[in-house]
Amino acid sequence: MASTSKKAGHVAIIMDGNGRWAQMRGRPRLMGHHAGAKRIREIVETCPDVGVKHLTIFAFSTENWKRTQTEVAGLMRLFKRYIRREMQDLVDRGVRVRFIGDRVRLEDSLVALMDELELATADNSRVHLTIAINYGGRDEVTRAAKRLAFDVEQGKLSHSDVNAEVLARYLDTHFLPDPDLVIRTSGEARISNFLLWQSAYAEYEFIDTLWPDFTSEEFINLVSKFGTRERRFGGVLV
């Protein structure tokens, strides 16, 4: 049956195009990442106005380690700067922040700041902002399968208990509803290993706008457009 819900309660964004935005202006790629980080606040602030309760953003993928050492180091510094700069504002605005991804490879100082931000915003509920750092969909499912297999070995689960619902509880996103809408900026029409399990029935929007140029107005238009779609989830309209 088709869903009767017309609201995009959970929007996920692949924030692409920062490097190209900078290069088009003759600036270093990191300048684009700094510009993109500033754009996040505007979109988060817009979420309550359009009924978006959950916003998940793709900040750094498991594949992004292949970039130059200079760019990766700069991104790690940017993440720490963003957390320090935005923490109090996020607390004041009622935004709850959580991180997904494998933290093992991240610097201890960054992980400590991530933990601090999660704790500081734990009582907030106006908007749930989830930030994916060192995240990859295949990596997430692999790590989830390992944890599930361990619990089966320990006798906490029987193999006959394992189904899609049980596996989902082992994913990084176990605390989130599945995304309704996934937006990718910069003109690329691929999902780049982002929320592979969770977005099985999500609607997608691939837009040409580079992330630093993505405005709240465009976000509002895409969320509104989502409200006109019929979501069948494999069924038919009745």
Secondary structure, DSSP 8 states (H G I E B T S, - for coil): ---------EEEEE---HHHHHHTTT--HHHHHHHHHHHHHHHHHHGGGGT--EEEEEEEETTGGGS-HHHHHHHHHHHHHHHHHHHHHHHHTTEEEEEES--TTS-HHHHHHHHHHHHHTTT--SEEEEEEEEE-HHHHHHHHHHHHHHHHHTTSS-GGG--HHHHHTTSTTTTS---SEEEE-TT----TTSSTTTTTT-EEEE----GGG--HHHHHHHHHHHTT----TTS---
